[in-house]
């Protein structure tokens, strides 16, 4: 896992951690505000658990941060071809209408460490952490409501994620968003079964 494994340590992103660290900024105002002002409340309300990697040489530096929550993919609302793609490798798929997933609610890399591959290493860690055998509940997919811009979508696509809906129109229709309204995020998923070797 390179830099994160060798030079950083993972911590809960909570009030205690924030009090010990420099202000974290990934360059996105909404993400920065969440990690600084809302993450600890999410933790306490059991809505999501936030974590960060801190630099071993200076534990006041947060290198990257992320938030995970329990979620699910409701296949009933998917068009037929997308539902088939999602469920084609799941045995007895007709018995399920919702598939367990973990939602990456927030993810950011300190802007001082941008463009160094840390975001990809962080995603590798999240995938293996969620799919680990010692995980106490089943989880087939990672999901994310990715910002609907090219750089964010490219990041997730490079890390193996696919859009749940093939078009923005399908996604707008599923959430009842009128055609004239901007779709600010795209729901994307990663099938964790790809990481497991059952051969």
N, C-alpha and C positions, 0 to 999 in steps of 0.2 A: 504494500500500500504506500510505499515510498515516504514522502515527506510527512504525512499525517502520522504514520506508524512510528517513524524514527524520531521525529522532533516534536510531537504534540501528544497531549493526553486529553481524553474525552471527559467532560464534566456535565452534570445537569446545568441547564441555563436557568438559574433561579435567582432570587433576590441576593443570596449570599455571593454567588458567582459574580453577578453584576456589580456588587459593591466592591469587589476585589479587582475589577478589570477596567481598562480604558474603555471609552465609549466605542461600541462596535458600529462600523459603517460598511455596508456593501455597495453603497452608491445609489440604492433605491430607497426613496424616502418612506414608502409604505412598509417595506421590510424592516428598515432600520427602526421605525417607530414601533413595530410589533415586538421585535426582540428587546427593545429597551423598556417599553411600557406595558406590554400585554402578555408576554410569554409566561411570566411567573403567575399571573392570574389564571391563564389557561391551565397551567400545571395544577394549581390549587383547586380549580373547578373540575378537574379530570376531563377537560375537553381536548387536551393535547399535551404531550410531553416534549419539552424542548431540551436540546443538548448543544454543546459547543465543543470544539477542539481548541485548547489553549496551548500556546507556545511554551515548551518546557524551559527554554532559556529565559523567558520572561512571562510568567503566568498571568500577567496583567493584559496580555495580548490575546484576543479571541481571533483565531484564524478563520473559522467558519462556524456556522450555526444552522440548525434545522429543527423542525417540529414534526412529530408523527402523531396520528390519530387513527383509531379504528374507523373503518368505513366499509362500504360494499358497492358492488356494481350490480345495478338492477337491470337484468337482461330483458325484462318485459318491455322496456321503453326503447329498445334498440331496433333499428330496421333489420329485416331478416338476414341480409348478407353480413351485417356487422355482428349480429347475435351468433351466427354460425361461425364466424371467424373467432370470436371470443371463446366459444364453447366446444370447438371441434375436437380438442384433445382432452376433454373432461368426460370421464365415464358417467353414465346415467344422468347426463345433463338435463334431461326432461324433468327430473325430479326437483331441480333447483330453479328458483327465479332470481335469486340474489347470490352473488359470489363474494366471499370474504376478501377484503383488501385492507391495506394500510395506506392512509392518505399522507403524502408529504405536504403538510399544510404550508410550510415556509422553508426556504433554503436560501442561504446567502454566503458568499465568500468575502472576507475582508478585502476592500478595494486595494489595499497595499499588497495583497497576495493574488490579485487577479491575473489571469492569463498564464498561470503556472501549472495547469492541470489539476489543481486541488479540487475543483468542482467535480471532475470525473472520479477522482479517488474517493471523494466523499460519497458519491453515488454508489460506487462499488461497495463501500463499507455498509451503507444503508441496505442495499440488496441482500448482502450476506447476513447482516444482523437480523433482518426480518425473517429470512428463510432458514435461519439456524435451527438445528434439531432441538435445541433446548428451549426454543420459543414455546410458550405455554398455550398458545391457541393457533388454530389453523388460519393461514393467510395465503391465498393463491396469487394475488396481484398487488403491485404497488400502483397507486394512482396519484395524479397531481392535476390541479386546475392551473395549468401553465399560462402565464401571461401570453396574450395573443399577439406576439410580435416575433419577427423572424429569428432574432438571436436566442430568445428563450426556447422557442420550439426546436430550433436546431440543436441546442444543448441537450434537450430531452431525447430527441430523435437519435443523436449521436450515441446516447447512452441506452439505446434499445427500446425506447418508449414509442408507442403508436397512438394516434388519435382514436378515441373511442368511436366517434362519429366521423364518417368519411368526408363530410362537407360541413361548412359552417351553418348552412341552411338546416340540415338535419338536427344539428345541435340546438339551434335557435328554436326550432319547432318543438323539440323535446322539453325545453324549459319554458315555452310560451313567450319567447322574446319576439316582438314584432320585427318584420324585415328591415325597417328603417333604423333600428337600434343596433349599436355596436356590440359585438360579442367580445367582451374584454378578456376572457380566458377560454382555453380549450382543454377539455377533459382528455387526459392521456393515461395510458396504462402500460405496465410491464408485467409479463407473465413470469413469476418467480420459479415456475417449474423448469424453466430453461437452465437454472443454476444447479439442478439436482441431477445426479447420475444414478439412474436405476438399472443400468445395463449389467 
